[in-house]
Amino acid sequence: MPISNFSKMSVSSQKKSSFISVIKSVGAAFIGVQSNKNRERDFSEGKLSHFIIVGIVCVVIFIGALVAVVSLVLP
C-alpha cells in the first residue's frame, strides 16, 4: 500500500506546467496580482527557462505597445 501511494505522489509531484499556465502566471506576476498558492505551484512544477522566455516576450510586447501608442499620439 505505501508503495502505490508513493508512486501516485511522485507522479503528481512531477507534473509540468502547461504553456497556458505559464502565460497566466507571468501575466499575473507582471501586473502584481499573483497569489501565493500559484507562485508556490510555479516554483515546484515549472521550469525557470519557460518563465524567463515568456517574461521577456511579454516585456517586448509591452514596450512595443507603448511605442505604438506614443507614436500614434505624438505626430
Contacts in CASP RR format, 6 or more apart in sequence:
PFRMAT RR
TARGET T0000
AUTHOR 0000-0000-0000
METHOD contacts of the structure
MODEL  1
MPISNFSKMSVSSQKKSSFISVIKSVGAAFIGVQSNKNRERDFSEGKLSH
FIIVGIVCVVIFIGALVAVVSLVLP
13 44 0 8 1.000
15 45 0 8 1.000
16 45 0 8 1.000
16 46 0 8 1.000
16 47 0 8 1.000
17 25 0 8 1.000
17 41 0 8 1.000
17 42 0 8 1.000
17 45 0 8 1.000
17 46 0 8 1.000
17 47 0 8 1.000
17 50 0 8 1.000
19 50 0 8 1.000
22 46 0 8 1.000
22 50 0 8 1.000
22 51 0 8 1.000
22 54 0 8 1.000
23 54 0 8 1.000
25 34 0 8 1.000
25 38 0 8 1.000
25 39 0 8 1.000
25 42 0 8 1.000
25 51 0 8 1.000
26 51 0 8 1.000
26 54 0 8 1.000
26 55 0 8 1.000
26 58 0 8 1.000
27 34 0 8 1.000
27 58 0 8 1.000
28 34 0 8 1.000
28 35 0 8 1.000
28 38 0 8 1.000
29 39 0 8 1.000
30 55 0 8 1.000
30 58 0 8 1.000
30 62 0 8 1.000
42 51 0 8 1.000
END
